[in-house]
Amino acid sequence: MKKIMMGCLSAVAALIALASCSQDYTNYSGPSHIMFSDTLYQYAVQETNEVFNVPVSATEKADFDRTFAVEVVPKQSNAVEGRHYRILNNTVTIKAGEMVGNVQVQGIYENIGKTDSLGFTLKLVVPEKYNWTDLYKDYTHVVMQKSCPFDIHNFSGWCVVTSTFYSQYLNNVTNRLIKTEVVEGEENTVLLKDVYYKGYDLKLKFNTKNPLEPKVEMDDQIAGETGEAFGTI
């Protein structure tokens, strides 16, 4: 009897689990629409002139290829096609059985200044039945920013460091002049010498995966006892 009860409880638990899983998914059952996946994109233009994709999405799959024209809206663009960028395909194709296609764009690195903020607007040319303009627009804006090659040696030498630690624990000190050096054998890593006090060094590693969102990684640090650092209790 005990085994039967345990079996029944297991079956009920399994049914509850299946029911909860089925509630996590919502299937779209409306009309078929075509739109840009977002209304704004930001891309880094690098020295290698890499191609970047501007995605176009469909709300439903189809059993045939769907191809649509794409055009630039000059009045909403300050980047010049052919000078600052190239559109490699003036049409976008969403292949049969798929829901995303890409407009391929290539920035022209040498013609973009370091401080330039250049962009252009793309518009989809689709039949009216595919438009969903009451919720989503048929255009998107692309912003390009020049991204110079990363060189870890640009971060070695003398530098000025600021820290809240200084203002809290060092009287009348807001920053320190210290020296940094590249750590050999460790990728994109520099060593900050004497950051808080003489003999206290700190490693910083640069994460360069996303040129538009550069990050610095640092291990957890222990500054040391007060007496060790400043000779006080």
Rosetta blueprint (number, residue, H / E / L):
1 M L
2 K H
3 K H
4 I H
5 M H
6 M H
7 G H
8 C H
9 L H
10 S H
11 A H
12 V H
13 A H
14 A H
15 L H
16 I H
17 A H
18 L H
19 A H
20 S H
21 C H
22 S H
23 Q L
24 D L
25 Y L
26 T L
27 N L
28 Y L
29 S L
30 G L
31 P L
32 S L
33 H L
34 I E
35 M E
36 F E
37 S L
38 D L
39 T L
40 L E
41 Y E
42 Q E
43 Y E
44 A E
45 V E
46 Q E
47 E L
48 T L
49 N L
50 E L
51 V E
52 F E
53 N E
54 V E
55 P E
56 V E
57 S E
58 A E
59 T L
60 E L
61 K L
62 A L
63 D L
64 F L
65 D L
66 R E
67 T E
68 F E
69 A E
70 V E
71 E E
72 V E
73 V E
74 P H
75 K H
76 Q H
77 S L
78 N L
79 A L
80 V L
81 E E
82 G L
83 R L
84 H L
85 Y E
86 R E
87 I E
88 L L
89 N L
90 N L
91 T E
92 V E
93 T E
94 I E
95 K L
96 A L
97 G L
98 E L
99 M L
100 V E
101 G E
102 N E
103 V E
104 Q E
105 V E
106 Q E
107 G E
108 I L
109 Y H
110 E H
111 N H
112 I L
113 G L
114 K L
115 T L
116 D L
117 S L
118 L E
119 G E
120 F E
121 T E
122 L E
123 K E
124 L E
125 V E
126 V L
127 P L
128 E H
129 K H
130 Y H
131 N L
132 W L
133 T L
134 D L
135 L L
136 Y L
137 K L
138 D L
139 Y E
140 T E
141 H E
142 V E
143 V E
144 M E
145 Q E
146 K E
147 S E
148 C L
149 P L
150 F L
151 D L
152 I H
153 H H
154 N H
155 F H
156 S L
157 G E
158 W E
159 C E
160 V E
161 V E
162 T E
163 S L
164 T H
165 F H
166 Y H
167 S H
168 Q H
169 Y H
170 L L
171 N L
172 N L
173 V L
174 T L
175 N E
176 R E
177 L E
178 I E
179 K E
180 T E
181 E E
182 V E
183 V L
184 E L
185 G L
186 E L
187 E L
188 N L
189 T E
190 V E
191 L E
192 L E
193 K L
194 D L
195 V L
196 Y L
197 Y L
198 K L
199 G L
200 Y L
201 D L
202 L E
203 K E
204 L E
205 K E
206 F E
207 N E
208 T L
209 K L
210 N L
211 P L
212 L L
213 E L
214 P L
215 K E
216 V E
217 E E
218 M L
219 D L
220 D L
221 Q L
222 I L
223 A L
224 G L
225 E L
226 T H
227 G H
228 E H
229 A H
230 F H
231 G L
232 T L
233 I L
